[in-house]
Amino acid sequence: MKRRPLIAGNWKMHKTVNEALAYIEAFKPLVADVSDRDIMLAPSFIALDACEKSLEGSNVALGAQNCHWEDEGAFTGEVSPRMLADVGVTYVILGHSERRHLFGETDEMVRRKIEAVLRHQMIPILCIGETLEEREAGKTLAVLERQLKEGLKGFSAGELKDLVVAYEPVWAIGTGKTASPEQAQEAHAFVRKLLSEMFDEAFAEKTRILYGGSVKPENIVGLMARPDIDGALVGGASLNPDTFARIVRFGRME
Ligand code: 13P
């Protein structure tokens, strides 16, 4: 089954509102003719509203990088899924390794966030991935299995119909060390097999699994050539509109 690719940019803690808007003005024409894949940009929370207006009518969707699981309440410094839906967010990145490792997010918190995002009809992008230590200890598949099963515990295939999973090996994030297409394919095939066991084969076949970790224009074609790699979640290389447009246009640079 052919899945529609998704190329997503995660800006992390980069760009002011004005920088975000200047980027979008430069980026939109570079990808305006791309219709056979989905494109997403995830700016910081404070730039979401302005970016949504700037992206309106374009083929670029808006994503957020995180959210709380409650709709409102005494949670100083947090942003709720209700607020994200209100400004027109389509995708929400959840369980990114930086959230897990730097801010103590647990699998259970990630699961609650997925529930919150679904409650507001947004699309969760569940990030999973092993550290270098875990890979070297031979624990990669066990870590992926735990993060996937705990994060998706209790949901039905119907509830998760638009779910996106992102495999991001922690050792490949921001390090310039991309997983080889073979390493990524092995992890993606494993994730798809798990999804098939947890839900059913049709669900596994239609669910998009993105790769993230030092994706660049130079390695996107090799990654996308693998059968279970359905797109990319791009950090550093999404910060420049020309570079990110080259990644979005993989295989069709004309
Ligand atoms: P880099 O592309 O900078 O390695 O970051 C990947 C990532 O964490 C995307 O979410």
Residues whose N, C-alpha, C, O or C-beta is under 5 A from the ligand:
A	BS01	13P	N10 A172 I173 G174 T175 G212 G213 S214 V215 L233 V234 G235 G236 A237
